[in-house]
Amino acid sequence: MTARIWQGALLTGLSVVLGVAGGYWFAQQRMDGMPSAATEPGAAAQDQRQVLYWYDPMYPQQKFDKPGKSPFMDMELVPQYADAAADSAAISIDPSLTQNLGLRLAPVTRGALASNLEVVGVLAFNERDIAVVQARTAGFVERVYARAPGDLLTANAPLADLLVPEWAAAQEEFLALKRSGDAGLLAAARQRLRLTGMPTALIAQVERSGKPLPVLTLTSPIAGVLQELDVRAGMSVAAGDTLARVNGLSSVWLAVAVPEAEVGAIAVGQAVEARLPAFPGEVLGGTVSAVLPETNPDSRTVRVRVELPNPDGRLRPGLTAQVRLNRSTEQSLLWVPSEAVIRTGRRALVMLAEDGGRYRPVEVQLGRENEGKTVVLQGLEEGQQVVASGQFLLDSEASLKGIVANPAPMPEPAIAGPALHEAEGQIVEITNQGVTLAHGPFKTLGMPGMTMTFPLADPALMLGVKAGDKVRVAVRQTDDGLVIERLQKLGGQP
């Protein structure tokens, strides 16, 4: 029994030993068959890749020459490898994913672009259509008709009755002379009535009725809105006192605030369309009557005055209007949809679509915008494709990969020619070395008048002039001194 127990234990121990040995052998074979971390192909290739620089994905424009922590964010810098340099200016997306990402392309187009400008305006009184009612002579207010500022008046609507005592005696004298039959004296009396301020219509009424009429009814000269009424029953007035002010409504002004960047294209006489919420569906036509000279310093806008006809008087000051300034349509402009433009505050970008599902950020210079289209001045060419939807996702991916758009090319400034300095003088002598001038001051040089000899840029300048002639010269400053570039004989000389 004891021998059998020992025999079983021995067999169990032998099995354990054989299992451990077999497992060790199998694991050793697996380890021998696998490459070590130091010899792993991917790791070896990564170690051999040349790093051009390190960057922070949140600030890809800043490059660092060694790894470490970003000074901008609490994160490790990312390496930019040399073998990716050829593809570093663009990001690639599998074309099959384009629809899933919601990317939509639009062409860069050259063609006509309407130059209309949409702004908001407010109606106001036409300040040129104003009538002022004044007392033509001293008198007393006997009656004031039921009027108040803000009332709508018709033409010749009565405002107040004014009693003029001195007219009574003058009219009595006029009627007496009329009964005498002396035509000359009657004409003189009629002229005297005019000089006292009596209206011609009232004189004719006195002459027809044969009775003195010392009461003058003040009326509104035009139809419109009563702005002021400064008379009360029983008060006295002096000659020249302003008693009432009426603003006509046959036309109204539309005050429009135009951004200062757009005011250069606004001209007097330009056609305007106005749409008022008070009259939905109607389009009112008018013209620009003035571009005011002052700019609002807060809104950076310029006031433009538009005149609208108002024959039925329904346009009232204070109403608002949506205004379209119709400008000429330019036929050859490069433009993209406005939704394709990414504005960062300091610059404007678009995502340019290239072959093979590649997208590259491009900085552009923009012109004006109208009706969902934006003019591109620099950075793109006709026929290229830009991303019109989903561009912000691509821009974020480009930033994470350190892809920075190159600045848009700037137009080269014109090279200015050498500055010329002008003065007048008289030719003293002409020699092979040049011309001797008794000249006045060259103010732009700070040079006083004197007599000196100047060389000529071209000997042909002396044709037609002689000693004693008065001339106007233009000189250029050179390393060897002043040289005459232009010489003109002054008029009136033989």
NUDO-750131 format. One record per residue (C-alpha): residue in three letters; x, y, z. Coordinates in steps of 0.05 Angstrom, whole numbers, plus 5000, padded with zeros to 4 digits. Layout:
! NUDO-750131
ALAXYZ;...
This chain:
! NUDO-750131
MET500050005000;THR505650475017;ALA509450284954;ARG503250434912;ILE502651124944;TRP509851284930;GLN509151044858;GLY503251524848;ALA506852114878;LEU512851984834;LEU508651964771;THR505152624791;GLY511852974804;LEU514652734738;SER508553004702;VAL509453694734;VAL516753714716;LEU515353514644;GLY509754044639;VAL514154604665;ALA519854404619;GLY515254364560;GLY512255054574;TYR519155364582;TRP521455054517;PHE515155304480;ALA515756004507;GLN523156024490;GLN521655834419;ARG516356384414;MET521156904441;ASP526656684395;GLY521856734336;MET519557444353;PRO523958064340;SER525958454401;ALA523759174414;ALA530559414394;THR530259044328;GLU522759154313;PRO522159404240;GLY517159954257;ALA521060214315;ALA527560184276;ALA524360574219;GLN521561094267;ASP528361164300;GLN531461284231;ARG526461804208;GLN529262504208;VAL525463014251;LEU525263704219;TYR522264054280;TRP517363984337;TYR510864384343;ASP504764484387;PRO498464284349;MET494764864380;TYR500065354354;PRO502765014291;GLN506065644265;GLN511165624322;LYS516865124310;PHE521764844361;ASP528564514349;LYS527963994405;PRO522563594440;GLY519463784506;LYS513464114538;SER509664644499;PRO510465344527;PHE503265484507;MET499564864531;ASP501064314582;MET502563784529;GLU508463464494;LEU510963764429;VAL509563344366;PRO515163184316;GLN514663354243;TYR518462834203;ALA522362964139;ASP519062404100;ALA512362754112;ALA514863434087;ALA512363324017;ASP505463214045;SER505963734102;ALA502264274065;ALA495763884057;ILE491463374092;SER488762754058;ILE481862454066;ASP479361804036;PRO474562013980;SER469561504006;LEU469061904071;THR467762564037;GLN460262484038;ASN460162234109;LEU463962854132;GLY458963304096;LEU464263624051;ARG461564043994;LEU465764373940;ALA464665013901;PRO468565283842;VAL472665923841;THR468866323789;ARG470466923746;GLY464467313721;ALA459367843735;LEU458068063806;ALA452468533824;SER454669123863;ASN448369253902;LEU448769483974;GLU443369334026;VAL442769834083;VAL437470104130;GLY434570804127;VAL429671254164;LEU424771744131;ALA425472484149;PHE422373144126;ASN425073464064;GLU428474074095;ARG428374434028;ASP420774414025;ILE419274904082;ALA414575514083;VAL415076054136;VAL409176504153;GLN411277204178;ALA407577834197;ARG408378334141;THR406478914186;ALA404979054259;GLY398078864285;PHE393978464335;VAL391777744332;GLU384177734332;ARG382976994321;VAL386976344319;TYR383875764280;ALA383775074310;ARG390774874291;ALA396474544329;PRO403574314311;GLY403273644276;ASP396773784239;LEU396373624165;LEU394574254126;THR392174374056;ALA394774944015;ASN391675624036;ALA388875334100;PRO387275914149;LEU391675974210;ALA389876644245;ASP386477324233;LEU390877934242;LEU388078634253;VAL392479184223;PRO389779874246;GLU394180284198;TRP391079924139;ALA384180204155;ALA386280934142;ALA390280754080;GLN384480374051;GLU379580944065;GLU384281424028;PHE384780923970;LEU377180863964;ALA376381623966;LEU381281713908;LYS377781163870;ARG371181553876;SER374682183852;GLY376381843786;ASP383682093783;ALA387281493754;GLY394281753771;LEU392681883844;LEU389181203848;ALA395380843822;ALA399681203873;ALA394981013930;ARG394980293907;GLN402580283909;ARG402380573979;LEU397980004002;ARG403079503975;LEU408679854012;THR404879774078;GLY405179014068;MET398078914043;PRO397578313996;THR395478443924;ALA389477983932;LEU386978393991;ILE387879053953;ALA383778773896;GLN378378543945;VAL377979243976;GLU377479553907;ARG371779083886;SER367779133951;GLY368779883962;LYS369579754037;PRO375879764080;LEU378379084103;PRO383579184158;VAL383678444178;LEU388677974145;THR387677224147;LEU394376864151;THR394276214110;SER398975634097;PRO402775754032;ILE403575004018;ALA400474344038;GLY404173964091;VAL405273884166;LEU404674474213;GLN411274474251;GLU410575124291;LEU404775604308;ASP407076184351;VAL400676604354;ARG395376684408;ALA388977094407;GLY389977794432;MET397477824425;SER400878374386;VAL405878224331;ALA411278644298;ALA413278654225;GLY417778064209;ASP415577624267;THR415376884249;LEU408376624264;ALA408175934233;ARG412575414198;VAL409974884150;ASN413874294122;GLY411574014056;LEU410473274043;SER410673253967;SER417472903975;VAL421172624035;TRP428472474051;LEU430971784067;ALA437071824112;VAL441571214100;ALA447771014139;VAL452970724091;PRO459370384117;GLU465470804102;ALA468470234062;GLU462670274012;VAL461571024007;GLY466671103952;ALA462070763902;ILE455971203919;ALA454471773872;VAL449172323868;GLY443672113821;GLN444571373835;ALA438170953833;VAL435370693899;GLU429970183917;ALA426470243984;ARG421969734019;LEU417969964079;PRO414869494131;ALA408869974131;PHE407469794058;PRO409369054049;GLY410568813978;GLU411569513950;VAL418169763921;LEU419170513921;GLY424170833874;GLY428471443889;THR435271753876;VAL441271953917;SER440872703927;ALA446972813971;VAL452872454004;LEU454072844068;PRO461273024084;GLU461472794157;THR462972094182;ASN459871824246;PRO465971664291;ASP462171134331;SER459070714275;ARG464170904221;THR458571054172;VAL457071624125;ARG450071914117;VAL447171874048;ARG440872264032;VAL435771953985;GLU429772343959;LEU423271963950;PRO417072253916;ASN410872273960;PRO405072513917;ASP399672183961;GLY402872404026;ARG402871714058;LEU410471694071;ARG411271974140;PRO417872184174;GLY420271664224;LEU418471044183;THR424170554171;ALA426070254104;GLN430469714076;VAL434470054022;ARG438169763962;LEU443170203928;ASN443569963856;ARG450670033830;SER453669803765;THR454969053754;GLU462368893743;GLN463368343692;SER470368053707;LEU471367903781;LEU474067283815;TRP469467053870;VAL467766473916;PRO461566333958;SER461966734022;GLU460666104064;ALA467365814040;VAL471366364074;ILE474366234143;ARG475666904179;THR480466854237;GLY480467594254;ARG487367744226;ARG486867384160;ALA482067004115;LEU482866284093;VAL479665784046;MET480765034042;LEU483164883971;ALA481164193944;GLU486563823905;ASP486963153869;GLY486862513909;GLY482662763966;ARG487863273989;TYR485863934021;ARG490364524033;PRO489065174072;VAL490465794030;GLU490566514055;VAL486766994010;GLN485667734004;LEU478267903999;GLY474468463965;ARG467268653975;GLU461568173990;ASN454668173959;GLU448967683955;GLY452867103985;LYS458967203940;THR465767483961;VAL470867763914;VAL477867463918;LEU483467943902;GLN489467483914;GLY490766753930;LEU486366353882;GLU485566223808;GLU479466113765;GLY477165393761;GLN479965163828;GLN475464823878;VAL474465053949;VAL470764724007;ALA464165084019;SER461564624074;GLY465664264126;GLN471664714118;PHE472164864193;LEU473164114207;LEU478864094156;ASP481864734183;SER482064434253;GLU485363804227;ALA490464224190;SER492064594254;LEU493063944292;LYS497963714239;GLY501864364239;ILE499664564169;VAL500065324162;ALA497265704103;ASN502266114064;PRO500866864064;ALA497067124003;PRO501667473953;MET501568223959;PRO501568653897;GLU508368963886;PRO508369713898;ALA509970153840;ILE517170393841;ALA517171143845;GLY521771513799;PRO527071993825;ALA524372623857;LEU524773253816;HIS525673943846;GLU523074553807;ALA524875293805;GLU524775883757;GLY530776263733;GLN534376613675;ILE539676313630;VAL546276683639;GLU550776253595;ILE550675613554;THR557075213549;ASN559374493534;GLN559374353608;GLY551974553616;VAL547875163629;THR549075723678;LEU542675953712;ALA540976533758;HIS535376143792;GLY530476253847;PRO529975803909;PHE528875043902;LYS523775003959;THR523474253962;LEU531074233970;GLY531474804019;MET536375133971;PRO536375893964;GLY536676273899;MET543676353867;THR547476323802;MET550775653786;THR552175173728;PHE548174533719;PRO549773943674;LEU544173693628;ALA541272993628;ASP540073073553;PRO543573603509;ALA537073653469;LEU534074043527;MET537674673502;LEU534174673435;GLY530175323426;VAL533075693485;LYS538676203490;ALA542176643541;GLY537477143572;ASP531276703567;LYS527076593629;VAL525875853641;ARG522975363690;VAL527574773707;ALA526774113742;VAL533073813772;ARG534673133800;GLN539372993858;THR545072513839;ASP551572293872;ASP555272803829;GLY550473373845;LEU544273673812;VAL542573503739;ILE537373853697;GLU532073353675;ARG526973833647;LEU527674543620;GLN521774953596;LYS521875653567;LEU516776093601;GLY511176363557;GLY510777083530;GLN518077103506;PRO520077193434;
